[in-house]
Amino acid sequence: MPPDATATKRRLLEAAYHEFADYGLAGARVDRIAESAQVNKRLIYVHFGNKGEFFDLVVARSLADLAKAVPFTADDLPGYAGALFDYLLQHPQVLRLTGWAQLERPEPTAAEIDAYRPKIEALAGAQQQGIVTSSVAPADILALVLGLTTAWAAASPALRSLAPQAPWSPERIVAHRAAMTAAVEALTAS
């Protein structure tokens, strides 16, 4: 019986998560992933295929972890946006991974599309129930909520420097989060 590869795969996935978040697909190096995971780089190809397939898997797993940690709530979009903001603040690698994926893999994967589909369906249901405005298409609502949620992280350092408090101070984050959830409420209220 071959040895159990579970621990090796876990170490490789963890190392790849950080490598791809830091360098993207093009800049990531399989040698660094293998070295960080303390395995022979051949095992990456054995377990995960080529570097592009490995990248797609790491991005998909990152988004799946986010979805588990922050369940989508179409009937409380401000609450969802706030929880998502908090998660992304604690896990900035997720934003970097998805940014790299948009730059380097502009065509969506089936897993990415499948992750959004139930959210769009839930929003359409919330619209039919009168919980969420029906004047905006569900895909547009979700894009705007996600845009508002990630606005502070995506804002230029120059713009963030003009905030009343230090850009990443607890006070600034609390103030921005409150403004963001209020904006989501105003956008989505029926």
C-alpha positions as CSV (number, residue, x, y, z in Angstrom):
1,M,0.0,0.0,0.0
2,P,1.4,3.4,-0.9
3,P,2.0,5.9,1.9
4,D,-0.7,8.4,2.8
5,A,-0.1,11.6,0.9
6,T,-2.6,13.7,2.9
7,A,0.0,15.6,4.9
8,T,2.1,16.2,1.9
9,K,-0.9,17.6,-0.1
10,R,-1.8,19.8,2.8
11,R,1.7,21.3,3.0
12,L,1.8,21.8,-0.7
13,L,-1.6,23.6,-0.8
14,E,-0.6,25.8,2.1
15,A,2.7,26.7,0.5
16,A,1.0,27.3,-2.9
17,Y,-1.6,29.5,-1.3
18,H,1.1,31.9,0.0
19,E,3.2,31.7,-3.2
20,F,0.4,32.4,-5.6
21,A,-1.0,35.2,-3.4
22,D,2.4,36.8,-3.3
23,Y,3.5,36.3,-6.9
24,G,0.5,35.3,-9.0
25,L,0.6,32.5,-11.5
26,A,3.4,33.9,-13.7
27,G,5.6,34.9,-10.8
28,A,5.1,31.9,-8.6
29,R,7.9,29.3,-8.7
30,V,7.2,25.6,-8.3
31,D,10.7,25.3,-6.7
32,R,9.7,27.7,-3.9
33,I,6.4,25.9,-3.3
34,A,8.2,22.6,-3.0
35,E,10.9,24.0,-0.8
36,S,8.4,25.7,1.5
37,A,6.4,22.4,1.7
38,Q,9.6,20.5,2.2
39,V,8.9,18.1,-0.6
40,N,10.3,17.1,-4.0
41,K,8.7,19.4,-6.7
42,R,7.8,16.4,-8.7
43,L,5.0,15.7,-6.2
44,I,3.3,18.9,-7.2
45,Y,2.8,17.5,-10.7
46,V,1.8,14.1,-9.4
47,H,-0.8,15.5,-7.1
48,F,-2.0,18.7,-8.7
49,G,-1.0,18.7,-12.4
50,N,0.7,21.6,-14.0
51,K,1.2,25.0,-12.4
52,G,-1.8,26.6,-14.1
53,E,-4.1,23.8,-12.8
54,F,-2.6,24.1,-9.4
55,F,-3.2,27.8,-9.4
56,D,-6.8,27.3,-10.4
57,L,-7.3,24.8,-7.6
58,V,-5.8,27.1,-5.0
59,V,-8.0,30.0,-6.1
60,A,-11.1,27.7,-6.1
61,R,-10.3,26.3,-2.6
62,S,-9.7,29.8,-1.3
63,L,-13.1,30.9,-2.5
64,A,-14.7,27.8,-1.1
65,D,-13.2,28.5,2.3
66,L,-14.5,32.0,2.1
67,A,-18.0,30.8,1.2
68,K,-18.0,28.4,4.2
69,A,-16.7,31.1,6.6
70,V,-19.0,33.8,5.3
71,P,-22.3,32.3,4.2
72,F,-24.2,34.4,1.6
73,T,-27.4,36.0,3.0
74,A,-29.5,37.6,0.4
75,D,-32.0,38.7,3.0
76,D,-29.3,40.6,5.0
77,L,-26.8,42.0,2.4
78,P,-25.4,44.6,4.7
79,G,-24.7,41.9,7.3
80,Y,-23.1,39.7,4.6
81,A,-21.0,42.6,3.3
82,G,-19.8,43.4,6.9
83,A,-18.9,39.8,7.5
84,L,-17.1,39.5,4.2
85,F,-15.2,42.7,4.9
86,D,-14.1,41.3,8.2
87,Y,-13.0,38.0,6.7
88,L,-11.0,39.7,3.9
89,L,-9.4,42.0,6.4
90,Q,-8.2,38.9,8.3
91,H,-7.3,37.0,5.0
92,P,-5.9,39.5,2.6
93,Q,-4.3,36.7,0.5
94,V,-7.8,36.0,-0.8
95,L,-8.1,39.4,-2.4
96,R,-4.6,39.0,-3.9
97,L,-5.4,35.6,-5.3
98,T,-8.6,36.7,-6.9
99,G,-6.8,39.8,-8.2
100,W,-4.1,37.7,-9.8
101,A,-6.7,35.3,-11.2
102,Q,-8.5,38.2,-12.9
103,L,-5.2,39.5,-14.4
104,E,-3.8,36.1,-15.4
105,R,-6.8,33.9,-16.0
106,P,-9.5,36.3,-17.4
107,E,-11.8,33.5,-18.5
108,P,-13.8,32.2,-15.5
109,T,-13.5,28.6,-14.5
110,A,-16.6,26.4,-14.0
111,A,-16.0,26.4,-10.3
112,E,-16.0,30.2,-10.2
113,I,-19.3,30.4,-12.1
114,D,-20.8,27.7,-9.9
115,A,-19.8,29.7,-6.8
116,Y,-21.8,32.7,-8.0
117,R,-24.8,30.9,-9.5
118,P,-26.6,30.2,-6.1
119,K,-25.9,33.8,-4.9
120,I,-27.6,35.2,-8.0
121,E,-30.5,32.8,-7.6
122,A,-30.9,33.7,-3.9
123,L,-30.9,37.4,-4.8
124,A,-33.6,36.8,-7.4
125,G,-35.6,35.0,-4.8
126,A,-35.1,37.9,-2.3
127,Q,-36.3,40.3,-5.0
128,Q,-39.4,38.3,-5.6
129,Q,-40.1,38.4,-1.9
130,G,-39.6,42.2,-1.8
131,I,-36.6,42.0,0.5
132,V,-34.1,43.4,-2.1
133,T,-34.8,46.0,-4.7
134,S,-35.9,44.6,-8.0
135,S,-34.8,47.7,-9.9
136,V,-31.3,46.3,-10.2
137,A,-30.4,43.0,-11.8
138,P,-29.1,40.3,-9.3
139,A,-25.7,40.1,-11.0
140,D,-25.3,43.9,-10.8
141,I,-26.4,43.9,-7.1
142,L,-23.8,41.3,-6.3
143,A,-21.1,43.0,-8.3
144,L,-21.8,46.3,-6.5
145,V,-21.9,44.7,-3.0
146,L,-18.6,43.0,-3.7
147,G,-17.2,46.2,-5.0
148,L,-18.3,48.2,-2.0
149,T,-16.9,45.5,0.3
150,T,-13.5,45.5,-1.3
151,A,-13.3,49.3,-2.0
152,W,-11.0,50.2,0.9
153,A,-8.5,47.5,0.0
154,A,-8.7,48.4,-3.6
155,A,-8.4,52.2,-3.1
156,S,-5.1,53.8,-4.0
157,P,-2.7,54.4,-1.1
158,A,-2.9,58.2,-1.9
159,L,-6.7,58.2,-1.4
160,R,-6.4,56.1,1.8
161,S,-3.8,58.5,3.1
162,L,-6.4,61.3,3.0
163,A,-8.7,59.5,5.4
164,P,-9.3,61.2,8.8
165,Q,-7.4,58.5,10.6
166,A,-4.4,56.3,9.7
167,P,-5.6,54.2,6.7
168,W,-5.4,50.8,8.6
169,S,-6.0,52.0,12.1
170,P,-8.9,50.2,14.0
171,E,-10.8,53.5,14.1
172,R,-10.5,54.0,10.3
173,I,-11.5,50.4,9.6
174,V,-14.6,50.7,11.9
175,A,-15.6,54.0,10.2
176,H,-15.2,52.6,6.7
177,R,-17.0,49.3,7.6
178,A,-20.0,51.3,8.9
179,A,-20.1,53.5,5.8
180,M,-19.8,50.5,3.5
181,T,-22.6,48.6,5.2
182,A,-24.8,51.7,5.1
183,A,-24.1,52.0,1.4
184,V,-25.0,48.4,0.8
185,E,-28.2,49.0,2.7
186,A,-29.1,52.0,0.7
187,L,-28.3,50.2,-2.6
188,T,-30.3,47.1,-1.9
189,A,-33.3,48.2,0.1
190,S,-36.6,47.5,-1.6
